[in-house]
Amino acid sequence: MRLIEELNQKYNSVSIIGLAKNAGKTVTLNYLIEEAYDSTIKLGLTSTGRDGERLDLVTETEKPTIFVGVNTIIATAKSILEMGDAGLEILETTEFTSPLGNIVLCRVKAEGNVQLAGPSNASDTLLVKEKMIDYGADLVLIDGAIDRKAVASPRITDACIIATGAVLSRDIKKVVSQTAYYASIFLLPGVEDLELLNIKFQLNRTCIIDDEYRLNYPEMKTSLGHGRALASMTDERTRYIYLSGAVTTSMLKDLTFGKLNYTILIDDGTQVFSDYYNYKNLKKKGLRLEVLNPILVEAITVNPIAPFGYSFPSDELVRMIEEAVGPIKVVDVLGGGV
Amino acid sequence: MSLGKVDLTKIKPYGDTLNDGKMQLSFTLPVPKGDEADEAAKQLARKMGLSEASVVHSHDLGVGYTFFIMYGNCSHTVDYSVIEVPKVDLEFMDKKGVEQYIEENIKRDVVIIGACTGSDAHTVGIDAIMNMKGFDGHYGLERYKGIEAINLGSQVANEELVAKAIALNADAVLVSQVVTQKDVHIPNLTQLVEMMEAEGIRDKIILVAGGPRLSHELAQELGYDAGFGPGSFANHVATFVVKQMVERKLI
């Protein structure tokens, strides 16, 4: 079955997240748009950055255009509405703002190219997604920007596709290990402790949970920068530390010591800000990280060509990533073929 | 000097006469000074579309590298009439105007935090906007009545900036990136956005980026509310922040 049909059967919304700039997010988006073109699936499209302009703003490399079929719903900024050549019917001008003007919802009346620049924050993106579904989109695709990952949160989209590629490193092994690291963060295991799941909805700010599932709230506005203070509140009865916000390498280091009788609990993988080496070391020291809401990673797309003029053999890169990430579909969107 | 009629669809550099294409450029090549080095520079200039390229100055940089200043005639043109650059589209208020606007519409102090983040130690940009004395005759935000301006200085880690923004209930965060290598400012800027998302404060804070390589257009891609390039003053940034606060009901 085509990827787009699988996605459409299972989900209402899918985000496309890049691990770096030029990892091939827009190529992935186009791959899905093309698959949907001769089906009856009505797509809703938006971007948390900017898609469809001819030249990249940072590297000045050429970017793919976005060609959309009739009845597609798009959410884009007012000031770039006229930069495409598709025939558009304006459905609604929303109150959501962006540097390129208010976000407008349109239905495509005559196929052609469009530029996409949607809301820049995740909560507005969520509301825009819901509006597109109300206007009849079967499946909303949200293209991430650069290496921004927030829209992959299950709070915003049902599932995600990770776009990776040669651009990550000139060393193919590093491309594979970094891709596997990010995938493992997105795929952090969901907590299975039923007693904890019972109190899941009480968890809305950072707290420490003991062996009788009592919650102890520290006196702090944010846990950022207060890893040591949190660590000092744990004792031998501590079973979980729930962190409601950003989880940085230094926070994880502060909380990973001794014989570790607790698991660190977060909402989902988009909260983690660490890197391959530090995370690997912390895992060795016994760090356990679990999530309340696992992210569904539907596929990993691979762009074997970097814009700076080097590339890897597609088959080899795809195979190595497959071996490193386990049972997730890995697709070379340039070479085609699932 | 004769001024002919300028064809805006085909503009090119002006030197002595209109459309002569004259331009000056300077660069360094990793070869020792000498006739071969000058010839290499000339060939490079020709490949860049410069005719009559000449080396007017070259000197040895001491490590087998040579610095050049060249003149040449540019053969390319640009269509100025179709250029559109997205900018912060606002009628900017002056300092008094901003102060009055805060008093009438916000009715409390506006907290603005500024920092030069990541590896960047060049505070000239953020200082021009934040510091009391300001820049080029425009006072900085520290001098504004109704604005509590906090300048965290240089090389501030994203997590430190986010923690400070939460601790001080900041209304706006200004991030400056002046000099960085290999576009490292890009992932550093996006990481700040993502960290604010994770902390659940992104939609409650006006987030502004500034620096010579940050356009308003790029701000969209990075997830900021605005980008201010060179030539921006404190009153521009202040106008944007206070108007956004009112528009987005963040009072």
Interface residues (C-beta under 8 A of the other chain):
Chain A: A20 K21 T48 G49 R50 L57 V58 T59 A77 S79 T97 S98 P99 L100 G101 A117 S120 N121 A122 S123 D124 A145 I146 D147 R148 K149 A150 K221 T222 L224 G225 S244 G245 A246 V247 T248 S250 T270 Q271 F273
Chain B: P86 V88 D89 E159 E160 V162 A163 I166 A167 D183 I186 P187 T190 Q191 V193 E194 M195 E197 A198 E199 G200 R202 D203 S215 H216 E217 L218 A219 Q220 E221 L222 G223 Y224 D225 A226 G227 Q244 E247 R248
